[in-house]
Amino acid sequence: MEVKKLFLSLVIIIGVTLLAIGLFFGNVEFTSADDKIDKIKDKDYINSLRVNDSIEVIGDLTKEYIADDKELKINDKKGLLVDLKLLTPYENKVSSSGIEPIAKWQAIDWSDNWKLFDKIDSYKIDDDYKVKDKDYTLKYLVETEKTNCYDESQINNKTLENETKEVCYDYIQKDWIKFNKAKDLPHKDITIGLFASNLIEGEHIEFIPTIEGFEVLEWASYLVTDIVSYYKLDEEAGSTGTIYDATGTNNGTNVGATNTTGKIKYGYDFDGSDDYIDIGDYIGGKDALSISIWIYPDSTSELKSIIGYYDYCGNDRALDFGIVSGNLRVRTYSSGTTQIGNSLSTSTIPTNAWTHVAWTFDKLINYIFI
């Protein structure tokens, strides 16, 4: 795929480290509720807990925190009670849909005596850490291999010539199953998720779980937002290297593109050969996703990629969003070159002009907007 010239302003919508070495012994104690909130509000204090290994003792129980792995181990006098590793960021972003958990852990090992979470306290970060009543549910993840076939002509805006109508592909179905006791978990080394009810757009919550009597201040917060990343591409002229995400967590890396005047302040000019911006792989594996972007192509006769998600050899693709023969096209893949979606716009993209384009994906359905 070749990109002659392309200027970008990108929004991605979907439906974190200091280095320190140390080992601390003792218990986290609070003299009052206000003292506890003051500690939670002290980000330097919280970050120090997150980047340092620690050990706490309460009676016959011992809590060990392994900072590099975000891993928590609790033992009683008989041995291990639970070994949990946080999989999501300390400051996680979640959709208001509630489909995804606000936090995920790998439950590496546990005993049947593990009482799950004693309680979870919630605080509104955006309202001076006022206490917030939230209902939480624990679920474990079940992944099942499945095959699906569909009639491509029924879901495309327009089917390309010589495309077969029936497409079959293998995929992994993910189901979250509610559980109430540790012995309900089907096996060790399983992913568990914490789900919250009544998620409100813009809500920013610090949640503190208590496990076997230990308040785990290392974990964590979540921000309810349907905007996962927003790339203004407004770095100053001549800038190279980091492409900043205005939401703060998914910065990209510029590889060769030239900073220049864009639709809104600045943009980037690609040479059509080997220039690109790497924004990582966080957009992969989503059941629903929207991308919108400003483009300024100087030619539309050749195949031009706007956004692609695949390995560096181009053999394991998930997404190809671009221009072909003047039309906007999106293809989605289950793995490799196995295509599960192929949509082509009916309107053409003009050359030497700014055009705002968008793509929305929901399960098997592709929608293209110009």
C-alpha atoms as one frame of an Amber mdcrd trajectory, in Angstrom:
protein
   0.000   0.000   0.000   1.262   3.446  -0.890   0.479   6.813   0.586   1.600
   9.712  -1.562   0.553  12.561   0.679  -1.721  12.586   3.666  -2.370  15.080
   6.453  -4.029  13.812   9.599  -6.123  14.932  12.528  -7.367  11.859  14.320
  -9.918  10.903  16.955 -10.420   7.298  18.073 -13.627   6.446  19.946 -14.620
   3.076  21.548 -18.320   1.846  22.815   1.039   4.050  33.076   5.736   4.643
  35.115   8.195   5.789  37.680  11.173   3.630  38.537  12.096   2.934  42.103
  13.599   0.078  44.045  12.770  -0.650  47.638  10.987  -2.910  50.070   8.745
  -1.537  52.810   7.466  -3.341  55.881   4.497  -2.271  57.968   0.795  -1.560
  57.777  -1.078   1.263  56.070  -2.979   2.897  58.931  -5.425   5.811  58.975
  -6.407   7.844  62.010  -9.704   8.970  60.444 -11.772   8.871  57.261 -10.388
  12.299  56.327  -6.847  11.020  56.821  -7.592   8.144  54.444  -8.970  10.476
  51.771  -5.959  12.781  52.160  -3.688   9.807  51.481  -5.710   8.739  48.452
  -5.597  12.290  47.068  -1.809  12.398  47.496  -0.693  11.081  44.092   2.977
  11.089  45.089   2.119   8.805  47.986  -0.025   6.491  45.828   2.646   6.331
  43.119   5.249   5.442  45.726   3.097   2.463  46.725   2.749   1.424  43.100
   6.454   1.462  42.259   7.867  -0.130  45.412   7.634  -3.715  46.615   6.033
  -3.911  50.054   4.992  -6.293  52.806   2.195  -5.704  55.338   1.177  -7.871
  58.277  -2.192  -8.108  60.036  -2.254 -10.842  62.692  -1.579 -14.166  60.948
  -2.022 -12.633  57.500   0.741 -11.254  55.266   0.243  -9.139  52.170   3.095
  -8.915  49.637   2.957  -6.440  46.747   5.294  -6.972  43.759   5.371  -3.605
  42.004   6.879  -4.548  38.624   4.137  -7.132  38.036   1.304  -5.246  39.782
   0.919  -8.486  41.714  -0.637  -9.049  45.145  -0.072 -12.157  47.293  -1.824
 -12.785  50.609  -0.834 -15.663  52.879  -2.209 -16.976  56.156  -0.406 -19.312
  58.546  -1.436 -22.303  56.388  -0.067 -20.841  53.138  -1.321 -18.927  50.108
  -4.812 -17.431  50.195  -4.708 -15.585  46.858  -2.290 -14.443  44.138  -3.691
 -11.703  41.871  -2.012  -9.728  39.091  -3.631  -6.515  37.815  -3.910  -6.630
  33.997  -5.450  -3.224  33.326  -3.675   0.135  33.820  -3.704   1.778  37.234
  -5.648   4.574  35.566  -8.015   2.722  33.286 -10.470   4.069  30.707 -13.798
   2.363  30.220 -16.824   2.830  28.009 -20.147   3.932  29.478 -21.706   0.824
  27.892 -20.513  -1.320  30.810 -19.643  -4.167  28.440 -16.010  -4.249  29.526
 -14.818  -4.537  33.144 -13.422  -1.501  34.918 -10.451  -3.651  35.963  -9.092
  -7.103  35.155  -6.833  -9.424  37.124  -5.122 -12.700  36.451  -6.155 -14.949
  39.335  -2.982 -17.013  39.332  -3.701 -19.130  42.391  -5.947 -19.180  45.471
  -7.377 -21.385  48.184 -11.082 -22.062  48.696 -10.784 -19.998  51.908 -10.224
 -16.823  49.892 -13.244 -14.592  50.557 -12.897 -12.560  47.324 -13.187  -8.819
  47.983 -14.388  -7.902  51.481 -15.609  -4.541  50.182 -14.825  -1.873  47.589
 -14.823   1.808  48.536 -15.348   4.347  45.752 -14.370   8.019  45.610 -15.246
  10.631  42.969 -11.937  12.085  41.846 -13.718  14.838  39.910 -15.692  15.883
  43.016 -12.907  16.284  45.613 -12.892  12.537  46.342 -16.372  12.429  47.827
 -17.546   8.936  48.747 -19.588   7.375  45.929 -21.935   4.408  46.325 -21.286
   1.947  43.507 -22.427  -1.623  42.941 -19.718  -3.981  41.712 -19.856  -7.515
  40.345 -17.049 -10.031  39.858 -17.034 -12.220  36.741 -14.575 -14.665  35.182
 -13.725 -14.837  31.484 -14.547 -17.821  29.288 -13.087 -17.892  25.769 -14.585
 -20.290  23.210 -13.357 -20.985  19.667 -16.174 -20.617  17.139 -16.802 -20.393
  13.389 -19.208 -17.960  11.780 -20.410 -17.598   8.188 -22.360 -14.725   6.703
 -23.546 -13.312   3.388 -21.147 -10.452   2.693 -23.563  -8.669   0.333 -26.035
  -8.142   3.160 -23.686  -6.086   5.326 -21.601  -4.121   2.855 -22.353  -0.637
   1.646 -21.112  -1.824  -1.704 -19.492  -5.144  -2.630 -16.301  -5.063  -4.688
 -16.242  -6.978  -7.949 -15.141 -10.631  -7.848 -15.784 -10.872  -4.083 -17.479
 -14.057  -2.867 -20.766 -13.504  -1.062 -20.322 -16.102   1.687 -17.450 -15.611
   4.088 -16.581 -17.918   6.994 -14.058 -17.200   9.706 -12.882 -18.510  13.048
 -13.073 -16.276  16.082 -12.876 -16.316  19.865 -16.157 -15.703  21.677 -15.647
 -14.015  25.048 -18.208 -14.450  27.801 -18.074 -13.051  31.326 -19.621 -15.345
  33.983 -20.673 -14.026  37.382 -19.313 -15.830  40.457 -19.772 -15.395  44.197
 -17.160 -17.691  45.753 -13.591 -18.645  44.941 -14.597 -22.294  44.585 -16.977
 -21.251  41.772 -13.958 -20.478  39.553 -13.452 -23.376  37.090  -9.644 -23.418
  37.183  -6.528 -21.606  38.364  -4.742 -18.938  36.313  -7.984 -17.413  35.069
  -8.928 -13.846  34.133 -11.449 -12.163  36.413 -13.094  -8.785  35.877 -14.739
  -6.184  38.084 -17.887  -4.689  36.570 -19.598  -1.506  37.774 -23.235  -0.527
  37.348 -24.585   2.825  36.169 -21.442   4.129  34.500 -21.788   7.816  33.685
 -19.834   9.586  30.945 -17.093  11.714  32.500 -17.210   9.921  35.847 -13.737
   9.477  37.361 -13.620   6.986  40.237 -10.851   5.857  42.560 -11.771   2.432
  43.922 -10.065   0.832  46.915 -10.708  -2.908  47.349 -10.247  -4.554  50.721
  -9.001  -8.144  50.438  -8.662 -10.312  53.548  -8.610  -7.170  55.654  -5.945
  -5.357  53.591  -6.907  -2.098  51.870  -5.170  -2.182  48.489  -4.381   1.460
  47.775  -2.184   0.451  44.837  -5.364  -0.361  42.880  -6.752   1.744  41.022
  -8.997   4.252  39.209 -11.217   4.333  36.149 -12.447   7.115  33.897 -15.707
   6.633  32.026 -15.155   8.001  28.545 -16.157   6.970  25.054 -13.153   8.859
  23.659 -10.189   6.561  24.133  -7.624   8.565  22.175  -7.503  11.984  20.536
  -4.498  12.924  18.417  -4.562  16.646  17.682  -1.291  16.322  15.728  -0.547
  19.876  16.829   3.090  19.358  17.770   5.174  22.373  16.824   6.653  22.564
  13.340   9.804  20.494  13.017   8.846  18.162  15.865   9.820  14.521  15.531
   9.306  11.522  17.756   6.327  11.493  20.112   2.789  12.060  18.817   0.776
  13.095  21.851  -2.615  11.698  22.787  -4.666  14.558  24.242  -6.356  12.075
  26.581  -2.933  11.323  27.998  -2.277   7.585  27.809  -1.785   6.302  24.241
   1.006   8.408  22.776   2.237   7.414  19.319   5.612   7.504  17.599   6.335
   9.357  14.368   8.381   7.363  11.863   9.457   9.700   9.069   6.391  11.894
   8.578   6.951  15.657   8.326   5.122  18.097  10.584   3.407  20.792   8.502
   0.262  22.941   8.283  -2.917  20.915   8.749  -6.662  21.358   8.783  -6.592
  22.501  12.400  -3.232  24.134  13.136  -0.771  21.348  12.229  -0.769  17.969
  10.513   1.683  15.449   9.067   2.847  14.862   5.497   3.684  11.267   4.462
   6.056  10.463   1.604   4.087   7.507   0.199   6.934   5.102   0.825   7.862
   4.344   4.405   6.440   7.138   6.583   3.904   6.273   9.259   2.775   6.987
  12.826   2.771   4.026  15.210  -0.019   4.209  17.801   0.477   0.703  19.170
  -2.015  -2.138  19.264  -4.637  -0.936  21.735  -7.322  -0.607  19.036  -7.145
  -4.330  18.260  -9.530  -6.908  19.658 -12.474  -4.526  20.047 -16.068  -5.557
  19.372 -17.002  -1.942  18.612 -14.815   0.885  17.370 -15.080   4.242  15.612
 -12.346   6.250  13.909 -12.638   9.721  12.417  -9.900  11.637  10.633  -9.193
  14.614   8.363  -7.326  13.688   5.158  -5.819  15.682   2.260  -4.754  13.292
  -0.537  -2.965  14.670  -3.594  -3.993  11.584  -5.572  -6.651   8.885  -5.144
  -5.929   6.698  -8.159  -3.584   4.378  -6.269  -4.228   2.339  -3.130  -3.661
   4.552  -0.090  -3.761   3.348   3.497  -5.063   5.711   6.185  -4.976   3.386
   9.171  -3.844  -0.227   9.318  -3.590  -2.681  12.178  -1.355  -5.652  11.366
   2.076  -7.066  12.108   5.229  -5.642  10.534   5.281  -8.374   7.890   1.731
  -7.523   6.863   0.617 -11.127   7.347  -1.585 -10.809  10.426  -4.073  -8.085
   9.657  -7.096  -6.925  11.642  -7.940  -3.630   9.936  -7.219  -1.843   6.667
  -8.902   1.567   6.287  -7.961   3.590   3.221  -8.677   4.780  -0.317  -8.883
   2.637  -3.446  -9.747   4.004  -6.906 -11.135   7.175  -5.345 -13.461   5.420
  -2.900 -13.108   5.005   0.826 -12.695   1.346   1.761 -12.448  -0.615   4.989
 -11.578  -4.261   5.364 -11.560  -6.184   8.627  -9.918  -9.525   9.270 -10.281
 -12.252  11.883  -6.641 -13.346  11.419  -4.009 -13.245   8.717  -5.762 -12.668
   5.390  -9.129 -14.149   6.483 -11.499 -11.312   5.650 -14.678 -10.789   7.703
 -15.769  -7.405   6.399 -15.281  -5.395   3.218 -17.063  -2.093   2.658 -16.662
   0.501  -0.078 -18.136   4.008  -0.111 -20.437   5.097  -2.920 -19.034   8.651
  -2.837 -15.518   9.458  -3.997 -12.772  11.302  -2.143 -11.663  14.582  -3.783
  -7.985  15.354  -4.315  -6.152  18.437  -3.016  -8.940  19.184  -0.546  -9.694
  18.454   3.097 -12.252  15.704   3.691 -13.492  14.405   7.012 -13.980  10.638
   6.937 -15.164   8.214   9.589 -15.589   4.492  10.068 -17.705   2.696  12.659
 -17.480  -1.016  13.360 -19.988  -2.922  15.477 -19.507  -6.687  15.535 -19.791
  -7.602  11.817 -21.260  -4.318  10.569 -19.124  -1.637   8.891 -20.365   1.935
   8.413 -18.453   4.504   6.347 -19.082   8.248   6.501 -17.675  11.040   4.306
